[in-house]
Amino acid sequence: MTCRLYIITPSAIPDLAAFGRDLAHALDAGDVAALQIRLKGADEKTVAAAVDVLTPICHARDVAVILNDRPDWAARYGCDGVHIGAKDGALKDARAIMGPKAMIGVTCADSRHRAMEASEGGADYVAFGAFYPTQTHATQYRPDPEILTVWQETMQTPCVAIGGIKVDNCAALVKAGADFIAVVTGVWDYPAGPAAAVRDFNAAIAKASQTAALP
């Protein structure tokens, strides 16, 4: 499986229309597997508005829409899936709410044990991180990229690498075996803009994948 880009929104979107335009340009610039709408602390009305605006932009480009934290809202507003952390309820409950076809991802930090439990419980992907320092949210864990390699050698469930990932540091995670790299500020705060970030991430992924494939 070729590593793909997984974009996460900023924690607040002051101008939803402008953000939607930036998102469209970014998604048109290169391959993106999914957008996670991650509006920490936002009320249901704000989240619903974001889903309403951003989902058509994503679906027009075959990009899945994942909502952070709230399977009930994800189901209510027609998201393709939900991403849950350790404090966001049980995987089985999220599955019951979302249904059998929804995509459910689980934060596993640096724990292969938690990841294996999630995989066995029917998660569609597991997320490890933070691999690098990040200002997006407080992080307690700093796994070694080797966790991705071991996971690929032993499990079938796709793995996502997250945390402080930039264009210039993503190669090690791609080579280690990440199926997806999840990026927040690496896209939205990229000096040349989000569209350039998507182009440059895809180029970096392609280069790292070719290097990893060499004997």
Summary of the structure (lengths in Angstrom):
residues: 215
radius of gyration: 16.1
end to end distance: 17.5
largest distance: 52.4
contacts: 712
relative contact order: 0.16
helix: 42%
strand: 18%
